[in-house]
Amino acid sequence: MSSPSPVVRAARTSRWAAATVVLAALVAGCANNGLPESATAQGEEVTSLWGIFLWLAVAVAALIWLLTAYVVISSMRRRRRDGDDAVPRQKQYNTRLEVVYTAIPLVLVGVLFWMTTAVNAELDNVSDAPDLTVEVIGFQWQWQFRYPTQELVPDGPLVVSGSPSGPQGYPELVLPVGATVRFELTADDVIHSFWVPEFLEKRDLIPGVDESPSNVIEVEVTRAGTWTGRCAEYCGLNHWQMAFTVRAVPADEFADWVRVSQAQSQPMVAGSVPGTTATTNPVSGA
């Protein structure tokens, strides 16, 4: 038997190389089940729930594919041959089997629904006295972060007109590690959405419902780091530039940052946005 030609060997090598690259990409996507590494205690709950959903779905899919393969292979082995005119045994129904494959999905869905409800309740739970409260104000097309207890509105990049070139920098949200932080979310123009991928939670800022529990979330940051947050709800022409930076630091470093920022920032005025008056709309200036 002659050996494959160089062209054939090259073609086979290319196919194996392509398959290896695809497999490597798939395996890389499986890190942490495809989610960002959580930076909050609440995010760990979401990660755990997602892992259960994912691997249960993989198990169910594998079972279905195995049963499908069994049926196909069995059918091919038992296919009708010439001269075989016998009528196969007829099976119209199987009550036990039908009860089983109806009950199992119902039980699985019920358990997953209960687990999802429990995690959602944990995410919606807010404490009576958080360690830190941050007022998050979203507007076209930027963010402002206010620390009412510290009477602090940090100075930072602000873009209200939305120039095509985009902002030169992003507002910074500084948080202490290990503290329970409450975000009170407000919007005065359109719906925005507060989203930090590493928090594994997203919440809409809905105008007119500022006091609603749906506009309040709490997180406990578990590790130091710097991440990028974004508006995850299309809010107009320059929605793409509505980003911010999150910086989580140790508690003592946060206290130092507060002292320095208080000395440098403008006085906190209720309802105001940097560069505007308390009665000025941050977008139109009216």
C-alpha positions as CSV (number, residue, x, y, z in Angstrom):
1,M,0.0,0.0,0.0
2,S,1.5,3.3,-1.1
3,S,1.9,6.2,1.4
4,P,-0.2,9.3,0.9
5,S,1.2,12.0,-1.3
6,P,2.6,15.2,0.2
7,V,-0.5,17.1,-0.9
8,V,-2.8,14.6,0.9
9,R,-0.6,14.7,4.0
10,A,-0.7,18.5,4.0
11,A,-4.5,18.6,3.6
12,R,-4.9,16.2,6.5
13,T,-2.5,18.2,8.7
14,S,-4.4,21.4,7.9
15,R,-7.7,19.8,8.9
16,W,-6.3,18.5,12.1
17,A,-4.7,21.9,12.9
18,A,-8.1,23.6,12.2
19,A,-9.9,21.1,14.4
20,T,-7.3,21.7,17.2
21,V,-7.8,25.4,17.0
22,V,-11.6,25.1,17.2
23,L,-11.4,22.7,20.1
24,A,-8.9,25.0,22.0
25,A,-11.3,27.9,21.5
26,L,-14.2,25.8,22.8
27,V,-12.3,24.7,25.8
28,A,-11.1,28.2,26.5
29,G,-14.7,29.4,26.5
30,C,-15.5,26.8,29.2
31,A,-13.3,28.6,31.8
32,N,-15.6,29.5,34.7
33,N,-18.4,28.1,32.6
34,G,-18.1,31.0,30.2
35,L,-18.7,33.7,32.8
36,P,-16.4,36.5,34.0
37,E,-14.7,35.9,37.3
38,S,-17.1,37.2,40.0
39,A,-16.0,40.2,42.1
40,T,-18.9,40.1,44.5
41,A,-20.5,37.7,46.9
42,Q,-23.8,38.0,45.0
43,G,-22.0,37.2,41.8
44,E,-20.8,33.9,43.3
45,E,-24.4,32.9,43.8
46,V,-25.1,33.6,40.1
47,T,-22.0,31.7,39.1
48,S,-23.1,28.6,41.1
49,L,-26.6,28.8,39.7
50,W,-25.4,29.2,36.1
51,G,-23.1,26.2,36.6
52,I,-26.0,24.0,37.7
53,F,-28.1,25.1,34.7
54,L,-25.2,24.6,32.2
55,W,-24.1,21.1,33.2
56,L,-27.7,19.9,33.7
57,A,-28.4,21.1,30.2
58,V,-25.3,19.3,28.9
59,A,-26.4,16.1,30.7
60,V,-29.9,16.3,29.2
61,A,-28.5,17.0,25.7
62,A,-26.0,14.1,26.0
63,L,-28.9,11.8,27.0
64,I,-31.0,12.9,24.1
65,W,-28.2,12.5,21.6
66,L,-27.3,9.0,22.9
67,L,-30.9,7.9,22.6
68,T,-31.2,9.4,19.1
69,A,-28.0,7.6,18.1
70,Y,-29.2,4.3,19.5
71,V,-32.5,4.6,17.6
72,V,-30.7,5.5,14.3
73,I,-28.1,2.7,14.6
74,S,-30.8,0.2,15.6
75,S,-32.9,1.2,12.7
76,M,-30.0,0.8,10.3
77,R,-29.2,-2.7,11.6
78,R,-32.8,-3.8,11.4
79,R,-33.7,-2.2,8.1
80,R,-35.9,-4.2,5.8
81,R,-34.1,-6.7,3.5
82,D,-35.3,-8.1,0.1
83,G,-37.8,-10.8,0.6
84,D,-38.6,-9.8,4.2
85,D,-42.3,-9.1,4.2
86,A,-43.0,-9.6,7.9
87,V,-44.8,-6.8,9.6
88,P,-42.7,-5.5,12.6
89,R,-44.1,-5.7,16.0
90,Q,-46.3,-2.6,16.6
91,K,-46.0,-0.6,19.8
92,Q,-48.6,2.2,20.0
93,Y,-47.9,3.5,23.5
94,N,-46.1,2.8,26.7
95,T,-47.8,4.4,29.7
96,R,-44.9,4.0,32.1
97,L,-42.4,5.4,29.7
98,E,-44.6,8.4,28.9
99,V,-45.2,9.1,32.6
100,V,-41.4,9.0,33.2
101,Y,-40.4,11.3,30.4
102,T,-43.1,13.7,31.3
103,A,-42.5,13.7,35.0
104,I,-38.7,14.1,34.8
105,P,-38.7,17.4,32.8
106,L,-41.5,18.8,35.1
107,V,-39.4,18.0,38.2
108,L,-36.2,19.5,36.7
109,V,-38.0,22.7,35.7
110,G,-39.6,22.9,39.1
111,V,-36.3,22.5,40.9
112,L,-34.5,25.1,38.6
113,F,-37.4,27.5,39.1
114,W,-37.1,27.2,42.9
115,M,-33.4,27.7,42.8
116,T,-33.7,30.7,40.5
117,T,-36.3,32.3,42.8
118,A,-34.1,31.8,45.8
119,V,-31.1,33.4,44.1
120,N,-33.2,36.3,42.8
121,A,-34.5,36.9,46.3
122,E,-30.9,37.0,47.6
123,L,-30.0,39.5,44.9
124,D,-33.0,41.7,45.7
125,N,-32.4,41.6,49.4
126,V,-31.1,44.9,50.8
127,S,-29.8,45.5,54.3
128,D,-31.1,48.1,56.8
129,A,-27.7,49.7,57.2
130,P,-25.3,49.2,54.4
131,D,-21.6,50.1,54.9
132,L,-21.7,52.5,52.0
133,T,-24.4,54.1,49.8
134,V,-23.7,55.3,46.3
135,E,-26.2,57.3,44.3
136,V,-25.8,56.3,40.6
137,I,-27.2,58.9,38.2
138,G,-27.4,57.9,34.5
139,F,-28.1,60.5,31.7
140,Q,-27.4,60.9,28.1
141,W,-24.6,59.9,27.8
142,Q,-22.7,59.7,31.0
143,W,-22.7,58.7,34.6
144,Q,-22.3,60.5,38.0
145,F,-21.6,58.7,41.3
146,R,-22.4,60.5,44.5
147,Y,-21.5,59.4,48.0
148,P,-24.1,61.1,50.3
149,T,-22.8,59.9,53.6
150,Q,-19.4,61.3,52.8
151,E,-21.0,64.4,51.1
152,L,-18.8,63.6,48.1
153,V,-19.2,64.1,44.4
154,P,-15.9,63.1,42.8
155,D,-14.7,65.3,40.0
156,G,-14.1,63.4,36.8
157,P,-14.6,63.3,33.0
158,L,-18.0,64.4,32.0
159,V,-19.6,64.4,28.6
160,V,-23.2,65.6,28.2
161,S,-23.2,66.5,24.5
162,G,-21.9,63.3,23.1
163,S,-19.2,64.3,20.7
164,P,-18.4,61.8,17.9
165,S,-14.9,61.5,19.2
166,G,-16.2,60.2,22.5
167,P,-15.0,61.1,26.1
168,Q,-11.3,61.4,26.9
169,G,-11.9,59.3,30.0
170,Y,-14.6,57.7,32.1
171,P,-16.1,58.5,35.5
172,E,-14.6,56.4,38.2
173,L,-16.6,54.4,40.8
174,V,-14.4,53.6,43.8
175,L,-15.5,51.0,46.2
176,P,-14.0,49.4,49.4
177,V,-13.4,45.7,49.4
178,G,-15.4,43.7,52.0
179,A,-18.1,46.4,52.5
180,T,-21.8,46.1,51.7
181,V,-22.4,48.8,49.1
182,R,-25.9,50.0,48.2
183,F,-26.5,51.5,44.7
184,E,-29.5,53.8,44.4
185,L,-30.1,54.1,40.7
186,T,-31.8,57.1,39.1
187,A,-32.3,58.4,35.6
188,D,-34.0,61.6,34.5
189,D,-34.3,61.3,30.8
190,V,-34.5,57.7,29.3
191,I,-34.0,54.2,30.6
192,H,-30.4,53.3,31.2
193,S,-28.9,50.1,32.6
194,F,-26.1,49.8,35.2
195,W,-23.9,46.8,34.3
196,V,-20.5,45.7,35.6
197,P,-19.8,42.2,34.0
198,E,-17.8,41.1,37.1
199,F,-20.8,41.8,39.3
200,L,-22.8,39.3,37.3
201,E,-25.9,41.5,37.8
202,K,-27.5,44.2,35.7
203,R,-30.2,46.6,36.8
204,D,-32.2,49.2,34.8
205,L,-32.4,52.9,35.8
206,I,-36.1,53.7,35.2
207,P,-37.2,57.3,35.2
208,G,-40.0,58.0,37.7
209,V,-39.5,55.0,40.0
210,D,-36.5,56.2,41.9
211,E,-37.8,55.0,45.2
212,S,-38.8,51.5,43.9
213,P,-36.8,48.5,45.1
214,S,-36.2,47.7,41.4
215,N,-33.9,50.7,41.3
216,V,-31.8,49.6,44.3
217,I,-29.2,46.9,44.5
218,E,-26.5,45.9,47.0
219,V,-23.2,44.1,46.5
220,E,-20.3,43.0,48.6
221,V,-17.1,43.4,46.7
222,T,-14.9,40.4,47.5
223,R,-11.6,41.3,45.8
224,A,-9.6,44.3,44.7
225,G,-9.4,45.1,41.0
226,T,-10.3,47.5,38.2
227,W,-13.2,46.8,35.8
228,T,-15.2,48.5,33.1
229,G,-18.9,49.1,33.5
230,R,-21.4,50.1,30.8
231,C,-24.9,51.2,30.1
232,A,-26.5,48.0,28.8
233,E,-29.7,49.6,27.5
234,Y,-29.7,51.4,24.2
235,C,-30.3,55.1,25.2
236,G,-29.7,57.1,22.1
237,L,-27.1,58.1,19.5
238,N,-24.0,58.0,21.8
239,H,-25.0,55.1,23.9
240,W,-21.7,53.4,22.9
241,Q,-19.6,55.9,24.9
242,M,-21.6,55.5,28.2
243,A,-19.0,53.6,30.1
244,F,-17.4,54.0,33.6
245,T,-14.5,52.5,35.5
246,V,-14.9,50.5,38.7
247,R,-12.0,50.4,41.1
248,A,-12.2,48.2,44.2
249,V,-9.5,48.9,46.9
250,P,-8.8,47.9,50.5
251,A,-10.8,49.8,53.2
252,D,-7.9,51.9,54.3
253,E,-7.0,53.0,50.8
254,F,-10.7,53.9,50.2
255,A,-10.7,56.1,53.3
256,D,-7.6,57.9,52.0
257,W,-9.3,58.3,48.6
258,V,-12.3,59.8,50.4
259,R,-10.2,62.4,52.3
260,V,-8.3,63.4,49.2
261,S,-11.5,63.6,47.0
262,Q,-13.3,65.7,49.6
263,A,-10.6,68.2,49.5
264,Q,-10.6,68.4,45.7
265,S,-14.3,67.9,44.7
266,Q,-17.1,70.3,44.5
267,P,-19.8,70.6,47.2
268,M,-22.6,68.1,47.0
269,V,-25.9,69.8,45.9
270,A,-29.0,67.7,45.8
271,G,-30.2,67.1,42.2
272,S,-27.1,68.6,40.6
273,V,-24.7,67.2,38.0
274,P,-21.1,68.4,37.7
275,G,-21.0,71.5,35.5
276,T,-24.7,72.3,36.0
277,T,-26.9,73.9,38.6
278,A,-29.3,72.0,40.9
279,T,-32.3,72.9,38.6
280,T,-30.5,72.4,35.3
281,N,-31.3,69.4,33.1
282,P,-27.9,67.6,32.6
283,V,-28.6,67.1,28.9
284,S,-30.5,70.1,27.6
285,G,-29.4,72.6,30.2
286,A,-33.0,73.8,30.5
